Amino acid sequence: MLLRRHGRAEGARRIAEGTRRNCEALGSPERWDESLTARWWDGIAGAVEESGAADAEELLRVHPELLRSDLFGPPSWKRG
């Protein structure tokens, strides 16, 4: 898991950079939402730290709410 390999701060930087680059690669740079990505990372990292889950499958078994697409709010491109 990215969180365990790199820690919370470096993991946040890497997930943000990767998500931004993925949006660009897919031809949708306007869909990059730094704030949403940060909220998502904080939620996932907190759930991993709280649960001690060994992998994504276990994490989702303990925190099935993480599957909700609206959990961290709408992306900026849907709000405007």
N, C-alpha and C positions, 0 to 999 in steps of 0.2 A: 504494500500500500504506500502510496506517495507520502502520506502523513508520517508513517513510521520511518520511511527511508530518509526524508528530508526535513521533518519537523513542520510545525504549523506555518511559520512565516515563509520559509522557502517553498513549501508546498503551495501556499497561496499564490506566490509569485509565479511558480511554474504552471499552475492550473490557469491562471489569468492569461499568461503569455500563450499557452497552448490553445485556449479557447478563442482568443483574439485571432491568432494565426489561422485557426480552422475556419472561422467566419470569413476571413479574407480568401482563403483557398477555395471555399465554396462559392465565392462570388457574392457574398452578402456581408460586407464589412459593417453595414448599418445595423446589423443584428447583434453586434458586440455590445454587451451591457456590463460594464465594469462593476457597477453596484450590485446587480443581480448575481454575478459570478462570485463576488465577495460574500454576499449573504448565503449563497449555496454552499460555498467552501466552509464558512463558519458553522453552518448547520451540520454538514457532513462530518467535519472534524470534531465538533462537539459530541455528536452521536457516537463516533468511533471511540473517542476518549472515555465517554461515559460507559459505554457497553463493553469495551475491550474486545470487540468482535475481531476475529482472526481474518475474515474475508468479507467480500460484499454480500455473499449469500447469507451469512450469519447476521451481518448488520441489518439487512432488510427483514430478516425474520424477527429481530428484536425491535426494529423501528420501521414497520411497514408504511408509516405515514410519509417516509422519504420518497415513496413512489408517486406521491401526488404532484402533479405538474404545477399547481397553484401555491404550493407550500411557501415559497419564498417571494411571492408577489409576481405581478406581471412584468415582463421585460419593458424597457423604456420605449421600444419601438411600437409596443401595443398600447401604451398609455397616452401617447401624443396624438 
